Amino acid sequence: MFSSGLAVFRRSIDSSGFLAFTISTPLSPHIVVRTLDMELTKFLAFLAVVLPVAYGAPSPVATSLHPEILAAMKRDLGLDAKEATARIAREHWAADVIEQLRSSAGDSFAGAWVAEDGHTLNVGITNEALASEVTAAGATPAIMANSLSKLEEAKKALDNQDISQVKTLEADSADVGIAAYYVDVTVNKLVFEALPGSIAHAEAMAAQVGLSASEFEVRTVESMPTTLATVRGGDAYYINNSARCSIGFAVTTGFVSAGHCGSVGSSAATSSGQSLGTFSGSVFPGSADMSYIRTVSGTSLTGQINGYGSGNLPVSGSTAAGVGSSICRSGSTTGVHCGTVRALGATVTYSQGRVTGLTQTNVCAEPGDSGGSFYSGSQAQGVTSGGSGDCSRGGTTYFQPVNEILQTYGLSLVRS
């Protein structure tokens, strides 16, 4: 018996003396092939034809979605209940396939993303010989010039540089600033988002880490991102009885939120002034925008997300969604809004300093939504960091991946 991905293969001799191979998959639990002389290599070639059929679509048993999630996905993504449920199931399947192919392709892996149709999984590779492996896994191969590891190494080199010069330039003009940079797997380049006065500076940054013109792109943006904490009345929680943020996710000893919401030792309280606890960990700016609030004894912790008048949304895990996946956000200012993941591992420049490792989305957000829940279906994704725009005209919002928060502080999600 041996296995490949989610399939299990058993080899045996049947009562007629035939060599029998039994293939078990989630969608095809019992495919049996009998032969007298088929060699294993020929059998594997046969699998290359069979398995795409088995893996070409997700399991029909999909996680049921809360009505509020469905309503938001209908409003923001134009999906009805059947389409939204199918898309979430497909994206969960895609996450597993991406990890499998990233491991097997090694340095030839060039990133992966779910297409706008929500169905097609594109996997970039620099070695065309791997195309059949990608196809066999149920994905569409895309031949790229740059490996993901090469672009990520260039981004890491930028992250390690001192950016004090960038801050000085920003202070001189509202037209100057590097808003963010990240690897855009869909164009196979390191992308810089810069105000009009910093295009040349972005090009110089790319040259400093050895990127050629074909390996990066500069996109002009109208404004710099800002964090979303503010002092105003609302639902969520208050820091030191003043600034308001939104709870991200409950953990077994408290909850997680954004780092810019409060520093270690800051107090957290409800809108009525009842103590929730104290910030036990906080990182911002720098390597993350995350915080952990240890709650006081007697606080009720549930594996749910506030639906702001439309019931509670369930949390059942934290499997990370890939680029192109649908994603939703819940916050105390604007409630629930949805969109898609645009880039992973983005570096963002706020007025307080640079933050690395954020995920870029086109979901809108406004002040007070900071720290709130980003989720895909019932899977926790991260906590709202900041961005630009608003929910009347749309915008870009970044979130801090939740799994990094859990790993950093040794926490476990409370699940429904």
N, C-alpha and C positions, 0 to 999 in steps of 0.2 A: 504494500500500500504506500502511496506517496501523495503529496498534495501540491497544488499550485493556486495561490490566492485563496479563494473561497471554495475551490473545487477539490474533491477528494477522489483519488483513482485507486481501484483495487484490481489486482491481476490474479487470475486463478485458472484452473483447468476444470471445465465443466464435465458432466457425466458422459458426453459424447467424445471427449478427448480434445475439444476445441479450447484454444487459448481465449479466455474471456476477460474483457476489461469493463469494469463498471464505473461510470462517472456519476458522482453525486454533486449537485450544485443546489443553491437555494431555489432556483427556478426550475431546474430539471433534476429532481431528486434521484432518478434511476435510469440513466441511459446505459444500455449494455451493448457492447460490440464484441462479436465472436469472430475468430479467424484462426486458421491453421498456421499461417506463415507470416502474418504481419509482424514486422519488427517494431521495437519501441519507437525508433526514429520516425517510421511511417505513421505510427499511432499518434505521435505528437503533432505531425503535420495535419492529421485528421482533426485534432483538437483545435488547431488554429482556425478551422472552419466552424466547428461546433460551438466553441466557447463564446465568440462574439454574439451568437444567437442567445446564449444563456445570460451574458452580461450586458447585452445591448440596451437593456432597460432595467430600472430598479425593481426591487421586489414589489408586487402589487399590494403587499401589506404595509401601508405607510402610517406614520404617526399622525393621529388626528390633530387638527389644528384648532386652537381656541377661536371662537367667533370674532373676537376683537382683532386677532392676527389676520384672519381671513378678510375682515372689513378693511383693514389698513392695506393689505396686499391688493385688494380690488381697487381701492382708491388710488394708490401710488404706482401699481404695476399693471393695472388693467386685467387682473386674473380673477376668474370665478373660483368657487370653492374647489371644484375638481381639478382645475389647472394649478391652483396654488398648492394643493396637497401633492399632486404629481411632481411639481417642480421641487418641492422640499425633499421628497423621497429621492429624486434623481440627484440632487445636490449632495445628499448624504452618501449616496453610492459613489459620486465623483470624488469626494474627499478620500475615500478608501483607495480608489484607483490611482489617484495622484500620488499618494504615499508609496504605493506599490511600484509605480513606474519611476518615481524619483530615485528610489533605492536601486532598482535594477539598471537604470540608464547611467547612474553615476555622474561623471563630469560632462556627459553628453546631454544631460537634462537641461532644457532651456525654459522651464516654467510651464504652467498649465492654467487654463481658464475656461469657465463655462460661457458659451456663446450667448448673445442677447436673446436667442430663442428659448433659453433656459433648458435646452435639451442636449445640444452638442457639447461634448467635452473635448477641447483642443489641447494637445500635449506637444510642446515644443521640444525638438531634439536637434542636435547639431550633426549627428551621425545618421545618414539616411538608411543605413542597414538596420536600424532599430524600428523602422516604420511598421514592419509586420508585427512586432511585439506590441506596439501601441494599438494597432488595429485589433489584434487578438484580445486585448483587454477591453475593447468596446469603445475606445476613444479615437479621435481623428488626429493623425500625425501632422505636425507643421514643422517644416525644415527651417531652422534658424541659423543665423551666422554666429551669434554669441551665446555661450553657455550661461545659465543662471548663476552659477558659482562665480564666473568672471565678473559679471555685473554686480553681484552682491559684495564681492571683495573690493571693488572700486567704491561702492557706497560705504562700506566699513572704513575704508581709508579716509573718506571724507568725514565720517563720524568721529574719527580719531584726531582730526585737525582742530586747532584752536580757531574759534570763529569770532574772536573779539573784533577783528577787522570788519566783519559783517555787521556787528552791532553798531560800530562807529559810523559806518556808511548810512545805516538806517536812521540814525539820529539826525542826520543832516538834511534829509529830504523825505517827503511822504511818497515820492516816486521811486524810492530805492528800497530793495529788500529781497532776500531769497526766502520765499514763503515755505517751500518744502522741496524735498527731492526723494525719489523712490524708484524702484525698478518697475517699469511697466512691461509685464510679460507679453502683452498683446502686440506691442511694437518692438519688443526685444531690445529695449534701450533703457539707460538710466535717464529719467526725466527730471528736469529742474522746473519748478514753478517760480517765476520771478516777476517782480514789478518791472515796468518798462525801463527804469533807470539802472537795472541790475542784470540786463541780458549779457553784457560783456563780462561782468563778474562771474556769472554762472558758467560761461564758456571757459573762463580762466580756471575755475574750480575743477571743471572736467579735465582740462589739460594737466593740472597738477597731479591727478591720480592716473594719468596715462591713457585716458579715453580718446579715441579717434572720433572724427565727426560723425561716423556711422554708428557709434556706440552710445551717443547721448542725444538728447533733444531738450530745447529750452521752450517752455510754454509761458506766455505772458498772462498774468492774473491782475485783477483790478485792486485787490486789497490783501493785506496780511491777515492770517488767521488770528483769532482771539480766543481765550478761554471763556467759558460760559457761566461762571459763578457770578452771582449778583445779589444785592440786598433788596429783597422784595417779598411780599407775603406769598404763601403758597403751601403746598402739600408736603412733600419731601422732608428734608432735615436741615437744621441750621447749625452753622459753625460759630462757636463763641458768641451765640445769641445775635449774630449779625448776618453774615453772608449765607445764602441758600444754595444748596446743591441737591442732587438727586441720588437716591440709593441705587447702587448697581445690583448686587446679588447678595443674598443671605448666605453666610457660611456658618459652620457649626458653633462658632464662638462670637459671631458678630456679622458685619457686612463689609463689602468692598466698594470703593468709589474711586474718584479721581484724586491724584496727588495734589493738584493745585487747589483743591477745596480746603485743605487744612494741613498743618504741620503736626509732627509728633507732639502730643500733649494738648492739642486743641480739643475743645469739648464739642460734642454732637448732641442735639436735642430736637424734639418734635416741634411743630409750630405752636403748640400750647406751652412749650417750655419744659416738658418732661424730659429728663435726662435719658439719652440713648447709650452714651458711653464716651470713650476717649480715643483719639487717633493714636494707635499703637505703632503704626508704620506709615511712612509717606515718602514718595520719591517724586520730585518735580523741581526744576526741569532736569534734563540729563538723560539717563538710560530708560526712563519710563515716566508715565503720568498715572501713578497708582497710589492707593491708600487702603489701609485696613483699620477699621474702627472696631475695637473690642467693646461689646455691649455689656451693660450692667445686668446683674442677676435679675431674672424675672421677665426679661425681654422675650417676646414671642418671635421666633424665627421660622419663616415658612419658605418652601421652595417655589415661590411664585413671584411674578412681576406685577406691579400695580398697573391696572388697566385704566385708571383715572375715570371711574364712573361706569366702566363697561365690564366689570368683573375682573378676576385675577387670571394671569397668564402663567401656564405651568413651566417649570424648569426641570429637565430630566437628564441633562448632561452638559458637556462643553466641547463637543467635537467641532473643530474649527472649519469654517466655510472657506471655499476657495475663491479666487478672483472671478467675478461675473456672477457669483451667487446672490440670490435675493437675501435681504437682511432688513430687520426692523429695529427701531429704537423707541424706548419709552422714557419720557422725562417729565418733570413736574411743571414745566412751563407750557409745552406744546403737545403733551400726550404722546400718542403712538403715530409714528411715521415710518415709511419703508422706502427702500431703494435697492441698490446693488453694491457689492464690494468692488472697488476700483483698483486698489493696489495694497500689497502687504509690505510691512517693514519700512514704512515711510518715515523720513526725518522731517520734522516740522519746526519752524522757527516762530516762537511766540515772543512777545515783548519781554517776558521774564527769562527767556533763554531757549535753547534748542532741546527738543525731545526726540529720541530715536525709537524705532520699533513700533510705530503706530500703524493702524490700518485705515486706509482712505476709503470713504464711501461718498455717494451722492445723496445721502439722506439729509434732510434739513434738520436744524436744531437752533435753539435760541438761548440767551442767558438764563441760567437756572436749571437747564437740562444737564449741565455738567455732572459727571459721575453716574448718570443714568444707564439703564440696561440696553445693550445691543444684543440681539438674539436672532437666530435663524431657526424657524419652527420652534421647537422647545429646547434648542441647544443654546446655552449661554455663549456669547462671543466676546464681549468686552464691556468696558465702561466708557462713556462719552468723555472725550478730552476737549476738543474745541474745533474751530473751523471758521468758515466765512459764509455770508449770506444769511437768509432767514427762511421761515416756513411760508412766507407770502410770495417770495420770488425764487425759492430754492437755494441750494448752496452745496458746499462741501463740508463734511464733518469727519473728524478722525476719532478713532477709539483705541483705547489701550486693551490689547488682548487679555482676556480674563485668565487664561491658563498660566501666563507669566506671573500674574498676581498670586494665584494659588500656589505655584511652585516657590516663589520668593518667600512667602510667609508661612508655608507649610499648612495651607488651609484646605478644607473640603467643602464643596458646595452643599447646601441644603437642597434636596431634590423633592419634587412632588411625588 
